[in-house]
Amino acid sequence: MSFFEGTDAWTLAVIVGLAGVTVLTRSFFFISSEEWSLPDWAQRGLQYAPIAAMAAVVLPEVLMQQGQFLQTWMDARWMGAAVGAAVYFWRRDVLLTIVAGMLAYLPLHLVLGW
């Protein structure tokens, strides 16, 4: 069975188009002969990109289950996130934050079934 056997022309065109746009936009900085520099406001804004991405991934997982907001406080995800946040603000160490959050989450989830 071929990969393209059940794929129509429109789907292939979209895949090729998206691949082309991706290659073009990622190589745009290499095509130019002039050196690029970002304005100060953009460089300051990029400093917040990692925390914004982490919040976008983690917060929906902590606050929602199957598209609905959690209705009870007895959820291991909230406790793990609270412990992780407290450890982060106390020590400013990302690895320690992850370890502490998981050490709070796992017993509640596996032993108590939260």
C-alpha positions in Angstrom: 0.0 0.0 0.0 1.4 3.3 -1.1 1.4 6.5 1.1 -0.2 8.4 -1.7 -2.8 5.8 -2.5 -5.7 7.3 -0.5 -4.6 11.0 -0.8 -6.3 13.4 -3.1 -4.6 16.1 -5.2 -5.9 18.9 -2.9 -4.2 17.4 0.2 -1.0 16.9 -1.7 -1.1 20.5 -2.9 -1.6 21.8 0.6 1.3 19.6 1.9 3.6 20.9 -0.8 2.5 24.5 -0.3 3.0 24.4 3.4 6.4 22.8 3.0 7.4 25.5 0.6 6.2 28.3 2.9 8.1 26.7 5.8 11.3 26.4 3.8 11.1 29.9 2.5 10.3 31.5 5.9 13.0 29.6 7.7 15.7 30.3 5.1 14.7 34.0 4.6 17.5 35.1 7.0 20.1 33.1 5.1 19.1 34.4 1.7 19.8 38.1 2.5 23.4 39.3 2.3 22.8 42.0 5.0 23.0 41.3 8.7 19.6 41.4 10.5 19.1 42.8 14.0 15.9 42.9 15.9 14.7 46.2 17.5 15.1 46.4 21.3 11.4 46.0 21.9 11.3 42.8 19.9 14.3 41.4 21.8 12.6 42.2 25.1 9.5 40.5 23.9 11.3 37.4 22.9 12.5 37.0 26.5 8.9 36.1 27.4 8.3 33.6 24.7 9.4 30.5 26.6 7.2 31.2 29.6 4.3 32.1 27.4 4.7 28.8 25.4 4.9 26.9 28.7 1.8 28.5 30.1 -0.1 27.8 26.8 0.8 24.1 27.1 0.5 23.5 30.9 -2.4 25.7 32.0 -5.1 24.1 29.9 -3.9 20.7 31.1 -4.0 21.8 34.8 -7.3 23.7 34.6 -9.4 21.6 32.3 -10.4 18.0 31.7 -12.0 16.9 28.4 -12.8 20.6 27.5 -14.5 21.4 30.8 -13.1 23.3 33.7 -12.4 21.2 36.7 -15.2 21.3 39.3 -13.2 20.0 42.4 -10.1 21.0 44.2 -9.2 17.3 44.7 -7.1 17.1 41.6 -3.5 16.1 41.6 -2.7 18.4 38.7 -3.6 21.5 40.7 -1.5 20.4 43.7 1.5 19.6 41.5 1.3 22.9 39.7 0.9 24.8 43.0 4.0 23.1 44.5 6.0 23.6 41.3 5.1 27.3 41.2 6.0 27.8 44.9 9.4 26.0 44.4 10.1 28.1 41.2 9.4 31.4 43.0 11.5 30.2 45.9 14.6 28.9 44.1 14.3 30.0 40.4 15.5 26.5 39.3 13.5 24.9 36.5 14.7 21.4 37.1 13.9 21.6 40.8 10.5 23.0 39.9 9.7 20.0 37.6 11.0 17.5 40.2 9.0 19.0 43.1 5.9 19.3 41.0 6.1 15.7 40.0 6.9 14.6 43.5 3.7 16.3 44.7 1.6 15.1 41.7 2.5 11.4 41.5 1.6 10.2 45.0 -1.7 12.1 44.9 -2.5 10.7 41.5 -1.2 7.1 41.9 -2.0 6.5 45.6 -5.1 8.6 46.2 -6.4 8.4 42.7 -7.0 12.1 42.4 
